Amino acid sequence: MTMNEASERYKIPLEILKEYESWGLCGAVKKAMGAWQYDDQDIERLSMIMTLNDMGFDSNEVETYMRLTLEGDHTESARLAMLNRIRGKTLDEIHFKEKQIVNMDYLRHEIQKRIEKS
């Protein structure tokens, strides 16, 4: 399947496909008549890339994680460390947002009290 076909069928942005190709991770990807051809393994890798992007990995982190994955099981501790770091960062963001909501709720409550008194 070509880049455009993969993009349309699996809703993968072309930028991600181009980046994937630039990393040289396309082991089984072949160039046929000037167009890249993706196989099922490439689609699985692209699915993982999309998942990592959705989890908050930046482009360099995605590339590093994918290279580690291709190196095999002996890289599991490094990949787990990356996941733990991103998870911690995400939790920090959630806690910050929770504090913002608490502050908003307090201000809303104060305003509502004043409205009810008048």
N, C-alpha and C positions, 0 to 999 in steps of 0.2 A: 504494500500500500504506500502511496506517495505521501509526502509531507502534508499537502492540502487535504487529501483523503483522511489521513489520521487526525488532522485538526478538526475537520468537519464531523467525522464519525464519533470521536471521543471528546469533543469540545475542549481540545488542548490548544491554547493560544500558539500561534506561529512563532512568537518570540521564544517560547519554552522549547519548541522543537528545534529551532535554530541553535539555541544555547546548548541543548542536548547534543546535537551533532558536533558543535565546536569543542565539546569536552572530549570527544573521541571515545565515548563510552558505548558507541553503537557497534558492538562486536559483530553481530550478524547483519547489520545494515549494509546493503549493497547499493551501488549507484548503477542504475539501469537507464539508459537513454537520457542521461542528464538529471534524473530525479532519484532521490533517496527512496529506498524500499524498506519499509518497516515490517518486522515479523512480530509474532506474538510475544516473544521475550522483550523486545523493544517496547511494546505497548505496556507490558507489566512494569518495566523500569520507568516509563513515562508516568504511569499511574502513581508510582512511589514518589516521583519528583513532584507531582501535583499535590500529593498528600503532605510532603515535607514543606512545600510552599504554603499550603493552607495552615500548617502548624506554626508558621512563623520563621522558618529557616530562610536566611537570605541566600542569594545565588551561590556565593562561595561555600557556605555551609552545605547546601544541597550537593554541590559538586564533590566536596570532601566526603560527605556521607555515602554518596553513590560509589565513589572510588573505593572506599572502605568495604562496602557491600560486595563489590566485584572481587576484592582480594580474598574474601572467604570468611569462614567462621572465626578465625583467630583475631578478627577485628571487632568482635562483638562488644568487648569492654569499651573500646573507643567510641563505638556507635551509641552504646548505652550512656556514656558520659555526655555525648552531644545531646541526646534526648533529655537527659536529666537537667542539663543547663538550660535548654529551651523551655522545658516544663517550669523550671524555677522562674525564669523571666516572665512567662505567661502568668504564673500565679501572682507575681509582683504586680503585673498590670491589672489583674482582676482585683486584687486588694486595694489598689489605688482607686479604681473605678467604684468599688464599694464605699470607700471613704467619701468620694464625691457625691454619691447617692445619699449617704447619711447627711451630709451638709446641705444638700438640696432639700431633703425632706424636712430638716430642721427649719430652714428658711420658709418653706411652704407652710409648715405648721404655724410659724409665727405670723405670717401674713394672714392665714386663714383665721387665726384667733382675733386679729385686729378687724378683719372684715365682719366677723360675727358680733363684735362689740358695737360696731357702728350701726 
